[in-house]
């Protein structure tokens, strides 16, 4: 094969996306590929091995592509760096058998299946016919997932007991929403009358698969893993942290950084709390006062509309001043999350053609009254200028990057770091001048610092430092972590418990918010130093948002060059 016949790295990356969608139609649905709407992935050991083979084959093709003339251009080099780092991290997780113990309160195959239905096209009778077929595919998908967990039991690769118990509870809620029918049946009820019998039967089949998986987890899996540790230890943690952060972290340095941020933020919170409740014993006493006496939004529909208005206003204010937004990037929707998931708000990216817009999702957890202080900076994070501006901009410039860089190559810490940077940017720009909203922002910042401390601390069973206001000299446990979180957060007990379960489910993911923010801030500082008085923040923002995903090491390098 001549040099000109060898594909360039971006071509290798985009071919990988096509091959991955063939294996994982849920990914296809997130990207807006309608042909994926009727299918679900093979979550069995054989199906997951097929994904690993694709990763290995792609790395071999990348080796060849990097030798081709032109592969050293900036756009090719950046794509190649990302593809190699991501596939290597994925393979490390696969070879360690992490997919054989994938149980928790979010981001399991079970959650992926359910979430896929919430973004599957559902406008036409043809769309609903595809949904019926996908509903009929749920039992096979869940059976494959169960086969992987069974192999994990055989190899003594156990999930953590606490997240397992939580997942069993979620499946119970999916099986019966309180109306005598399951979530899939509720979902199918919105379909056309012409397909009513077919949809109802398919939905009942899907609910039966939920019940079967729930009962097996309760009767077989949970007893088999009883006594297994909830924490993962340093080796597993380092591997998982690499996957979520795109770099090999100095975990002890990151732990110390979390504590430094804790003390800094606590000082700011005390100052802000005095403006709201003079003499408050702690900032959280002031936040508790706001829970009772602060500004609130009443009603679920009302809070959805209020959040939409918040994002619309942010777009109007920021476009042309601190960002330059394409018309299709300006569209974002506020949604209420379906019940039976984790407690944290989240964002889903637009489809590649923007026919499905970016969406923010608020889990209400049964509430109908929502304090404003807890919403404003969170929606700057989830929506605008946070996740939506970054991920929608990636989709907008995908043709000049690669499809891979704009979609499935996303590094969690890059995206979460940008979203936390976005909250800080809005504070810097004066959008959080109201004491209620600013204390809420600092409370959210504190949560991210606490995540670094307890996520690393409990999984590595580190010692609590002597200057800690909480149990100095003791070793972290999940129980101490939950108590510490609860004492330094305005969040209700069920949110704190859900978050702790999340950290046990996805070790190393939650630390990426603060560590990613640190990289974004340092990259901006270095770029500003390079340009001096000529530094243009708007131009830097748009260049930074248009380079696609990168791991933290590579991200800092690239941001500093802009």
N, C-alpha and C positions, 0 to 999 in steps of 0.2 A: 504494500500500500504506500503510495507517495505521500509526502507531507501534506499536500493540499487535500488529500482524501481523509486525513485524520481529523476528526472534529475538534473544535476549540473547546476550552473548559465550559463556556456558557452553553454550548450545544450539548455537551455531556450532561450538564446539570438539568437542562430542560427535558432531555430524553429520560432522565431519571424520574422526573415528575410524571411523565406519561406512564411509565412502567409502574410507578407506585400507585397511581390512581387505578390501574387495572387490578392491582392486588388489594387496594384499600378504597372502596367506593365511598366510604364516609369522608375521606379526604377529598374525593371528587365532588361530593355534595358541598363541602365548605368552599370549594373553589367555584361552584356554580356549574359544574358539568352535569347537564340534565340526564345524560346516559347512565349516570351513577345512581339515579333516584330509586331504582327498583331493587338494588342489590345491597348486601352487607358483607363485610370482610370475613375471611376465614381466620378466626382467632385461635384455632387449634395449634398445637406445637408445629405441625407441618406447615400451616399457613404462616406462622411467625418465622419459621426457618426460611421460607421462600423470600420474605422481606430481607432477611440477613444475607441471602445469596445475592439478591439485587444490590445491596449495599457493597458487598465485596467486589462484584463484577464492575460496578460503577467506579470504585476506587482504582481498579486495574485500568479502566478506560481513561480515567483522569491522569494516571501516570503517563500514558501515551500523549494525551492532549497537551500536557504541560511542556512537552518537548517540541511541539509544533511552532514554527515561526508565527509570531503575533500573540503567543500565549502570555507574553510578559507585559502586555499593555495593562493599564490600570484597571479597566473594566474586567478583563479576563483574569488578572491576578487576584482581584478582590473576590470574584466568584469562586475561583479555585480554592482560595484559602478557606472560605466558608464551607464549601462542599466537602473538602477533606476533613476539616475539623468536625463537622456535624456527623458524617458517616462513621468516622472513627469513634466518636462518642457513642453513637447508637449501637455499634457493634460491641463495644465494651460492655454496655448494659445487657445486650442480648447474650453474649458469651458467658456472662455471670448468672444468667437465668432469671433476671429481674422480671421478665414477662411471665414467668411461671408462678409469681406470687403477687400479681397486680390486683390488690384488693384495697379499697379505701372509700372515702366519701366523695371523691371526684377523680376524673381522668382515668377511669378504668374502662375496659371494653364495654361494660354495661352502660356506663354513663355516655360513652361515645355513641352507642346505638340509639339511646333515647334522644340525645341532643340532635342527632342527625335529622330526626323527624321534625324538630322545631324549625329547621331552616330548609327543608325540602320544598321545592316549588309546589304550591297547592292552590293554583288559580283555576285550572281547567279540569274537565273530566279526565283527560289524558293524564294530567298530573296525579290525580287521585287513583287512577288505575295503577300507576307505578307505585304509589304509596301502598296500595293493597298488596302488591307483590312483595314490597319490602317488609310489610308487616308479617307476611307468611314466611319470610326469611329469618325472622327473629329467633325461632327455636333452634335452627341450625347454628346461628351465630353464637347463641348462648351455650349450646352444647360444645362448640369448639373452645369457647372460653373456659368452660368447666373442665374439659380435657386437659388444658394447659395447667389449671390449678391442681388437677389430679396428679399430673406428672411432677409438679412442684412438691406435692406431699410425698411422692415416692422418692424424690431426691433430697427431701428434708430442706427444701427452700420454702420457708413458711412466711406468710404475711403476718403483720402485727395483729394481735388479738383485738385491740381496741378499735382500730379502723374496720376490722371485720365485723364486729358487733354493730357498728354504725351503718355499714353497707347493708347488713341484713335488715336493719330498721328502715332504710330507704327503700329497699325492694318491697317491704311490706306496704309502704305507702304507695309505691307504684302499682301494687297489685289491687289496692282498694283505696280509692281517693275519698271515701266516706259516703259515696252514693251507691255502694253495692257494685261498683264496676271499677276497672283499673284505668291507669293513666292512658294507655293506648286506646282504650274504648272511648274515653273522653275526647281524645285527639281525633279519632275517626268520626266522631259524631258531627264534625263540621263538614264532612264530605257530601257530595251530591246525592240526591235521592235515587238517581238512576243506578248508583253503585252501593246503595244502603246495605243490602243483604251481604254482598261480597265484603264490604269494609267491616261490617259488624263481626262477621265470622273470622276474618283475618285478625282483627283486633283481639277477639277472645283467644285466638291461638297464641298471639303474642303475650297476652296476660298470663296464659297458662305456662308459658316458658319462664316468665318472671317468677311465678309461684314455685315452679320446679327448681329453679336455680336457688331461690331463697331457702327452700326446704332443705336442699342438699348442703348449702352453706351452714345452715343452723344445725342439722342433724349429723353431718359427717365432718365438714371442714373445721368448724369452730372447735368441736371437741378434740380434733387431731392436733390443732396448733395451741391448745391450752398450755400455758406456761412458757410459750415462746416469748422472747423479749419484744417489747414495743419499739426499742431503739435499735439502730443498725450498726453502730461501731464505726471506727475511723475509716477502715478500708472501703466499706460499702458507701459511706457518706461521701468520701472523696470522689468516688466514681460517679455517684449521682449528682454531686455538685458540679462536676465537670460537664455533665450532660446539660444541666439547666443554665450554666453560666458561661460555657464556651471557653473555659480556661482552667488550669490547675491552680487552685487557690491555696494560699497560705492560711490555713484554717485558724491557727492561733492568732495571727495578725488580724484576721477578719473578726474574730471574737472580741479582741481588744478594741477594735474600731466600733463595734456595736455598743460596747460600754461607754466609749468616749461620746458617741452620739446620744446615748441615753442621758448622760449628765448634762450635755449642752442643751438638749431639747427640754429637759426638766426645768432648767433655769428659765428658759423662755416661757414655758407654760405657767410657772408661778407668777411671773410678771403679768401675763395676760389675764390670768384668773383673778388677780386683784382688781382689775377693771370691772369685772362682772360681779364678784361677790367678795367685797373687802373683808379680810380676816378669814377667808376660807382656809381650812386646815391643809388641803391639798388641791391641786388643779382639778382633780376628779370630783371633789365636793362642789366646785363651781359648775362642772359639767352636769352633775346630778341635779343641781339647781336649774340648769337650762332644760333638762329633761322634763321638769315640772312647769317651769315658768318662761322658758325661752320660746322663740318663734317656731311654729310647727306647720306642717301641711296636713290637713285632715282629708282622708280618703285615698283609696288606691288609685282610682282614675285620676284624681287631682294631683297626686304626687308624680304620676307618669307624665302628665301634661306640664307640670312645673319644671321637671327635669328637662323636658324637651325645650322649654323656653330658655332655660339656663344655657343649654348648648347652642341654641340659635343665636342668643345674644353674644356669646363668646365668639362665634364665627364672625358675626357682623363687626365686632370690635377689633379682632385680631387680624382679619384678612386685609392685606394692604398695609398694615402697620408692622407686624412682627412675622407675618407669613404671607405667601402668595399662593392662594388656593384655587385649584381648578374647580369649575362649577360642580362636577360630580363628586368632588371631595367634600364640598360644603353640605352634602346631604347626610344626615345621621338620624336614626330613630331611637326613641326611648321606649323600652318595653318592660313589662313585668315578667319576671322569671317564673317558669312553672314550678309548682311545689315539689318537694321531695329531693331537693338538691342541697348543696352546701349553702352557708349563710352569706358568703361574700358576693358583692356585685361583680359583674363581669361584662366583657365586650366580645362581640363576634364580628369578624371582618366582613367587608362587602364581598360579593362574588367578583370574579375577575372582570366581568363585563359591567359591574355595578348595577345589574338588574335587581339584585338584592342589596340594599344599602348596609352600611355598618350599623350595628345596633348595640345599645347599652341595655343591660338587664338588671333589674332590681329584685332580689328575693325579699318578699315582704315578711316571711316567717310568721304569717298570720296576723301581722299588725295592720292597723288602719290609720295610725297617727305617727308622723315622722318628723323628728326634730331637724330643723334646717342646718344646724351646725354640723350635723353628721353627714350631710349630703353635698354641700357645695364643693369642697376640695376633692371629694371622692368622684364627682362627675367631671371635674377638670382632669382627673386621672383617667377615668374610664372613657370619657368622651372627647371633649375639646378643651385644651389642646393636647390631650394625652393620647391614649391608644388610637382613637379614631384618626387623628391627623397623621400619625406615623404609619399605621397599617393601611389606611386608605391611600396615602401618598405612595407607598410601595406599590400598591396595585395600579395606581395611575401611571407610574413610570416603569412598569414591568418590562415594557418593550425595549427600553434602553438599558435595563439591567439583565436579568434573566427571570424566567418564571419561578425558578427555584428560590432565588434571593428574595423575591417579593412574597413568597407564600410558605411552603413547607420547610424552608431553611431557617425559619425564625428561631432565634436564641431567646429564651425566656428573659434572661437578665437584661438583654438589650432593650426589649420592649417594656419590661416593667421599670427599668431604670429611666427610660425616656418619660414614662407616665408619671413617675415620682418627680423627675426634673420639671415636668409640666406644672405640677402643683406648686413647686417652689417658684417657677417663673411667674405664675399668677400672683403669688405673694410679693415677689419683687416688683411687679407692675402695679401693685396697689389694689388688686381685686379682693384682697382679704383684709381690708382695713377695719371692717366691723369686728368688734371684740368676740362676738359669738362665733362668727365664721372663722376668725383666725385661731381661736382656741381649738375649734374643731379640726382645723388643718394641722395644728401642732399635735393634737391627739392622734391624728392619722400618721404623722411623722413618727411619733413615739411608738406606735404599733409596729412600724417597719424596723425601728431600732431594736425593739424587744424581740422581733422575729429573729434577727441576727444572733442575739444573745442566746435565746432558748433553743432555737433550731440546732445551732452548732453545739451549745452547751449540753443539751440533754442527750443528743445522739452520740457525742464523744464522752459524755459523763465527766465534763470538766468541773473544776472547782470554781465556786462563786467567789469573786475577789473580795479583799478585805474592806474596800471602800464602798461595797454595795450596801444599800439600805435594806437588803432582803437576804437573810440567812447567809451572811458572810462565812466563808470557809467550808461550807457544805458542798456536796457534789450534786449536780443537777439530776433530777428525775422528771418524768412526765408530770407527776403530781405537783412537784415544786414549780415546774414551768407553767402549768395552768394557774396555779395560785399567783405567781408573779405577774402573769399576763392580766389576770383579772384585777389585780391591785393597781395596775398601771394602764388602765384602759377604761373608756366610757362604755364599752360594748357590753350588752347583756350577757348573762351566763351561757345561754345557748350558743351565742356567736363565738364566745371564747372557747367553748368546748369544740365547736365545729372547726375553728382555726387550729386548735391543738391536734385534732385528728388529721387535719390536712397536712400538718408538718410531719406527722408520723407516717403518712401515706406517701409523701413526695419529698423525702429528705434533700435539702440543698436548694429547693426551688424558692422558698420564701425569703432567703437571704439575698436574692438577686435584686430586689427592689432597692435597698440601700446601697449595695455594692455597685449596682448598675448606675444609680444616680451619681455616685461618687465619680465614676468614669465619665459620665456626660458633663459634669461640672468641671472636672480636670481637663477634659478635651477642649471645652469652651475657653477655659483659662489659658491654655497653651496656644490655642488659635488666636486669641486676643493679644497675647504677648508677641506672637509672630507679626501681626498686622499693625499693632500699635493704634494710633489715632484713626487709621483707615479701616479698622475692624467694623464690619457691618453685621449686626446681629440677625437681621432678617435674612440676609444672604446666607449666613452661616446655618441658620435653622433649615432653610430649604435645601441646601447642599447636604446637610447631615441627614435630613429625612429622605433624601433621594438616593442614598447609597445602598439601601437594602440592609439585610440583617448581617451581623457580625458577632463573633464571640467577644468577650470583654477585652482581651489583650489586643486583638485586631481592631476593635472599635476605638480604643484609645489612640492607637497609632493613626487610624484614618481621620478621626475627628481633629487631631492635632495638626494634620496637614491642610485642612480646609481653609 
